[in-house]
Each structure stands twice: as structure tokens, then as C-alpha cells.
Amino acid sequence: MPTQHDHIQAKKGRNASLVIAGSMLVWLGMQWAAVELNISSRYMLLLDLAVMAAMVWSLVVTFQIWRTRRDADKG
């Protein structure tokens, strides 16, 4: 039977997956829009850095989920 802790872990996993998917969709869309709208490369660099930050955040959250599940299986 799932516990409250399991629900929290599942919510973290959903959030991480939504951030990954959303940031990649925004990045892909802006790559297309940059060409069509002639957006400055400075703004595109800012977008690239924001997407990289989102990916790092997702990696950290995923690592936390993995460590929590690993520790729960040991004890």
C-alpha cells in the first residue's frame, strides 16, 4: 500500500519530468521562433542558460529520488 512518502516521491518525479519536457518544448519552439522573428543571439543564449538550469535542477531532483529509494530498500 502506498504511503505518504511514496506519494511525495511520485510527485517529485512528475515535476521533474514536466520540467524536462516543458523546457525542451520551449527551447525547440524558441529555436524556430528565433529564426522567424530574428531574435538576438544574446536572448537565445539567455534561453539556453535557463534551459540548462532547468535540466540541472531535474537531474538533482532525479538523483534525490534515486537516493531515497535506494536507502529505503536497504533499511
NUGU-860485 format. One record per atom (N, C-alpha, C): residue number from 1; residue in three letters; atom name; x, y, z. Coordinates in Angstrom, 2 decimals. Each point is the difference from the previous one (the first is absolute). Example, Ala and Ser with C-alpha at 12.3 -4.5 7.8 and 13.67 -1.06 7.14 Angstrom:
REC resi resn name      c1      c2      c3
REC    1  ALA    N   13.19   -5.69    7.80
REC    1  ALA   CA   -0.89    1.19    0.00
REC    1  ALA    C    0.90    1.20    0.00
REC    2  SER    N   -0.35    1.05   -0.72
REC    2  SER   CA    0.82    1.19    0.06
REC    2  SER    C   -0.77    1.09    0.73
***
This chain:
REC resi resn name      c1      c2      c3
REC    1  MET    N    0.84   -1.18    0.00
REC    1  MET   CA   -0.84    1.18    0.00
REC    1  MET    C    0.89    1.24    0.00
REC    2  PRO    N   -0.26    0.91   -0.91
REC    2  PRO   CA    0.84    1.20   -0.08
REC    2  PRO    C   -0.13    0.88    1.26
REC    3  THR    N    1.13    0.48    0.44
REC    3  THR   CA    0.02    0.88    1.16
REC    3  THR    C    0.05    1.45   -0.45
REC    4  GLN    N   -0.08    0.89    0.96
REC    4  GLN   CA    0.09    1.43   -0.29
REC    4  GLN    C    1.35    0.32   -0.64
REC    5  HIS    N    1.04   -0.68    0.45
REC    5  HIS   CA    1.35    0.21   -0.55
REC    5  HIS    C    0.05   -0.41   -1.47
REC    6  ASP    N   -0.68   -1.08   -0.35
REC    6  ASP   CA   -0.05   -0.44   -1.40
REC    6  ASP    C   -0.69    1.04   -0.88
REC    7  HIS    N   -1.05    0.61    0.52
REC    7  HIS   CA   -0.71    1.03   -0.76
REC    7  HIS    C    0.88    1.24   -0.22
REC    8  ILE    N    0.78    0.34    1.01
REC    8  ILE   CA    0.91    1.15   -0.13
REC    8  ILE    C    1.07   -0.29   -1.05
REC    9  GLN    N    0.54   -1.21    0.03
REC    9  GLN   CA    1.01   -0.38   -0.99
REC    9  GLN    C   -0.58   -0.01   -1.41
REC   10  ALA    N   -1.22   -0.48   -0.13
REC   10  ALA   CA   -0.65   -0.03   -1.32
REC   10  ALA    C   -0.24    1.43   -0.50
REC   11  LYS    N   -0.38    0.88    0.89
REC   11  LYS   CA   -0.23    1.40   -0.39
REC   11  LYS    C    1.31    0.65   -0.45
REC   12  LYS    N    1.09   -0.29    0.70
REC   12  LYS   CA    1.30    0.54   -0.40
REC   12  LYS    C    0.38   -0.51   -1.39
REC   13  GLY    N   -0.25   -1.27   -0.25
REC   13  GLY   CA    0.30   -0.57   -1.31
REC   13  GLY    C   -0.82    0.62   -1.11
REC   14  ARG    N   -1.29    0.23    0.27
REC   14  ARG   CA   -0.85    0.66   -1.00
REC   14  ARG    C    0.47    1.42   -0.27
REC   15  ASN    N    0.35    0.72    1.06
REC   15  ASN   CA    0.49    1.37   -0.18
REC   15  ASN    C    1.28    0.02   -0.84
REC   16  ALA    N    0.91   -0.90    0.29
REC   16  ALA   CA    1.25   -0.05   -0.76
REC   16  ALA    C   -0.27   -0.32   -1.46
REC   17  SER    N   -0.89   -0.94   -0.26
REC   17  SER   CA   -0.29   -0.36   -1.40
REC   17  SER    C   -0.69    1.14   -0.73
REC   18  LEU    N   -0.89    0.72    0.68
REC   18  LEU   CA   -0.66    1.14   -0.63
REC   18  LEU    C    0.98    1.13   -0.29
REC   19  VAL    N    0.95    0.22    0.89
REC   19  VAL   CA    1.01    1.03   -0.24
REC   19  VAL    C    0.88   -0.37   -1.19
REC   20  ILE    N    0.39   -1.27   -0.08
REC   20  ILE   CA    0.82   -0.44   -1.13
REC   20  ILE    C   -0.76    0.18   -1.30
REC   21  ALA    N   -1.21   -0.53   -0.06
REC   21  ALA   CA   -0.79    0.08   -1.24
REC   21  ALA    C   -0.34    1.45   -0.35
REC   22  GLY    N   -0.42    0.77    0.99
REC   22  GLY   CA   -0.37    1.38   -0.27
REC   22  GLY    C    1.16    0.87   -0.44
REC   23  SER    N    1.13   -0.16    0.65
REC   23  SER   CA    1.14    0.82   -0.37
REC   23  SER    C    0.50   -0.36   -1.40
REC   24  MET    N   -0.05   -1.27   -0.35
REC   24  MET   CA    0.44   -0.39   -1.34
REC   24  MET    C   -0.97    0.50   -1.07
REC   25  LEU    N   -1.30   -0.04    0.30
REC   25  LEU   CA   -0.98    0.53   -0.96
REC   25  LEU    C    0.18    1.51   -0.19
REC   26  VAL    N    0.21    0.72    1.09
REC   26  VAL   CA    0.23    1.44   -0.10
REC   26  VAL    C    1.28    0.27   -0.78
REC   27  TRP    N    1.04   -0.77    0.28
REC   27  TRP   CA    1.27    0.20   -0.69
REC   27  TRP    C   -0.14   -0.26   -1.49
REC   28  LEU    N   -0.66   -1.10   -0.37
REC   28  LEU   CA   -0.19   -0.30   -1.41
REC   28  LEU    C   -0.84    1.07   -0.70
REC   29  GLY    N   -1.06    0.43    0.68
REC   29  GLY   CA   -0.85    1.04   -0.58
REC   29  GLY    C    0.74    1.31   -0.18
REC   30  MET    N    0.83    0.35    0.95
REC   30  MET   CA    0.74    1.25   -0.11
REC   30  MET    C    1.12   -0.08   -1.04
REC   31  GLN    N    0.52   -1.19   -0.24
REC   31  GLN   CA    0.99   -0.14   -1.07
REC   31  GLN    C   -0.64    0.32   -1.35
REC   32  TRP    N   -1.22   -0.46   -0.18
REC   32  TRP   CA   -0.72    0.31   -1.24
REC   32  TRP    C   -0.37    1.48   -0.04
REC   33  ALA    N   -0.52    0.53    1.13
REC   33  ALA   CA   -0.45    1.39    0.04
REC   33  ALA    C    1.17    0.97   -0.16
REC   34  ALA    N    1.17   -0.37    0.46
REC   34  ALA   CA    1.16    0.88   -0.11
REC   34  ALA    C    0.34    0.27   -1.46
REC   35  VAL    N   -0.13   -1.01   -0.82
REC   35  VAL   CA    0.29    0.17   -1.42
REC   35  VAL    C   -1.10    0.83   -0.67
REC   36  GLU    N   -1.25   -0.33    0.33
REC   36  GLU   CA   -1.13    0.68   -0.64
REC   36  GLU    C   -0.12    1.46    0.43
REC   37  LEU    N    0.26    0.28    1.27
REC   37  LEU   CA   -0.18    1.36    0.54
REC   37  LEU    C    1.30    0.78    0.12
REC   38  ASN    N    1.10   -0.62   -0.41
REC   38  ASN   CA    1.30    0.65    0.05
REC   38  ASN    C    0.35    0.47    1.42
REC   39  ILE    N   -0.10   -0.91    0.94
REC   39  ILE   CA    0.29    0.31    1.41
REC   39  ILE    C    1.52    0.01    0.19
REC   40  SER    N    0.46    0.92    0.81
REC   40  SER   CA    1.42    0.18    0.26
REC   40  SER    C    0.62   -1.26    0.61
REC   41  SER    N    1.25   -0.24   -0.33
REC   41  SER   CA    0.69   -1.16    0.54
REC   41  SER    C    0.22    0.13    1.51
REC   42  ARG    N    0.01    1.21    0.51
REC   42  ARG   CA    0.14    0.19    1.45
REC   42  ARG    C   -1.21   -0.58    0.73
REC   43  TYR    N   -1.19    0.24   -0.54
REC   43  TYR   CA   -1.21   -0.54    0.62
REC   43  TYR    C   -0.04   -1.52   -0.13
REC   44  MET    N    0.51   -0.50   -1.11
REC   44  MET   CA    0.02   -1.45   -0.17
REC   44  MET    C    1.00   -0.66    0.96
REC   45  LEU    N    1.10    0.68    0.26
REC   45  LEU   CA    0.95   -0.51    0.98
REC   45  LEU    C   -0.64   -0.03    1.38
REC   46  LEU    N   -0.75    1.02    0.33
REC   46  LEU   CA   -0.70    0.05    1.28
REC   46  LEU    C   -0.99   -1.16    0.10
REC   47  LEU    N   -0.71   -0.26   -1.08
REC   47  LEU   CA   -0.93   -1.13   -0.01
REC   47  LEU    C    0.76   -1.32    0.16
REC   48  ASP    N    1.11   -0.15   -0.68
REC   48  ASP   CA    0.80   -1.22    0.13
REC   48  ASP    C    0.45   -0.21    1.44
REC   49  LEU    N    0.43    1.05    0.64
REC   49  LEU   CA    0.44   -0.11    1.40
REC   49  LEU    C   -1.16   -0.36    0.93
REC   50  ALA    N   -1.18    0.56   -0.27
REC   50  ALA   CA   -1.18   -0.33    0.81
REC   50  ALA    C   -0.38   -1.46   -0.17
REC   51  VAL    N    0.06   -0.50   -1.22
REC   51  VAL   CA   -0.33   -1.41   -0.24
REC   51  VAL    C    1.05   -0.90    0.65
REC   52  MET    N    1.26    0.39   -0.06
REC   52  MET   CA    1.03   -0.79    0.68
REC   52  MET    C   -0.22   -0.03    1.51
REC   53  ALA    N   -0.41    1.12    0.56
REC   53  ALA   CA   -0.29    0.04    1.44
REC   53  ALA    C   -1.17   -0.92    0.34
REC   54  ALA    N   -1.01   -0.02   -0.85
REC   54  ALA   CA   -1.15   -0.90    0.22
REC   54  ALA    C    0.44   -1.46   -0.07
REC   55  MET    N    0.89   -0.31   -0.92
REC   55  MET   CA    0.49   -1.37   -0.12
REC   55  MET    C    0.84   -0.40    1.21
REC   56  VAL    N    0.82    0.90    0.49
REC   56  VAL   CA    0.80   -0.29    1.20
REC   56  VAL    C   -0.92   -0.22    1.19
REC   57  TRP    N   -1.02    0.85    0.14
REC   57  TRP   CA   -0.97   -0.15    1.09
REC   57  TRP    C   -0.67   -1.37   -0.08
REC   58  SER    N   -0.42   -0.39   -1.20
REC   58  SER   CA   -0.65   -1.30   -0.19
REC   58  SER    C    0.94   -1.15    0.33
REC   59  LEU    N    1.25    0.14   -0.37
REC   59  LEU   CA    0.99   -1.03    0.31
REC   59  LEU    C    0.19   -0.14    1.51
REC   60  VAL    N    0.05    1.12    0.71
REC   60  VAL   CA    0.16   -0.02    1.46
REC   60  VAL    C   -1.22   -0.66    0.65
REC   61  VAL    N   -1.19    0.36   -0.44
REC   61  VAL   CA   -1.22   -0.59    0.57
REC   61  VAL    C   -0.05   -1.50   -0.29
REC   62  THR    N    0.34   -0.39   -1.21
REC   62  THR   CA    0.01   -1.42   -0.35
REC   62  THR    C    1.02   -0.76    0.83
REC   63  PHE    N    1.15    0.60    0.23
REC   63  PHE   CA    1.02   -0.63    0.84
REC   63  PHE    C   -0.51   -0.15    1.44
REC   64  GLN    N   -0.71    1.00    0.51
REC   64  GLN   CA   -0.56   -0.08    1.35
REC   64  GLN    C   -1.02   -1.13    0.10
REC   65  ILE    N   -0.83   -0.13   -1.02
REC   65  ILE   CA   -1.00   -1.08   -0.01
REC   65  ILE    C    0.71   -1.35    0.00
REC   66  TRP    N    1.01   -0.14   -0.83
REC   66  TRP   CA    0.74   -1.25   -0.08
REC   66  TRP    C    0.64   -0.35    1.34
REC   67  ARG    N    0.64    0.99    0.64
REC   67  ARG   CA    0.66   -0.25    1.28
REC   67  ARG    C   -1.00   -0.38    1.08
REC   68  THR    N   -1.15    0.67    0.00
REC   68  THR   CA   -1.02   -0.31    1.00
REC   68  THR    C   -0.52   -1.43   -0.17
REC   69  ARG    N   -0.26   -0.39   -1.24
REC   69  ARG   CA   -0.48   -1.37   -0.24
REC   69  ARG    C    1.08   -1.03    0.31
REC   70  ARG    N    1.24    0.31   -0.31
REC   70  ARG   CA    1.09   -0.92    0.30
REC   70  ARG    C    0.15   -0.19    1.50
REC   71  ASP    N   -0.07    1.09    0.76
REC   71  ASP   CA    0.13   -0.08    1.45
REC   71  ASP    C   -1.19   -0.71    0.62
REC   72  ALA    N   -1.19    0.18   -0.58
REC   72  ALA   CA   -1.20   -0.68    0.53
REC   72  ALA    C    0.09   -1.50   -0.22
REC   73  ASP    N    0.61   -0.43   -1.11
REC   73  ASP   CA    0.14   -1.43   -0.27
REC   73  ASP    C    1.02   -0.65    0.92
REC   74  LYS    N    0.99    0.75    0.46
REC   74  LYS   CA    1.02   -0.55    0.91
REC   74  LYS    C   -0.56   -0.23    1.41
REC   75  GLY    N   -0.84    0.93    0.43
REC   75  GLY   CA   -0.45   -0.04    1.40
REC   75  GLY    C   -1.35   -0.50    0.10
***
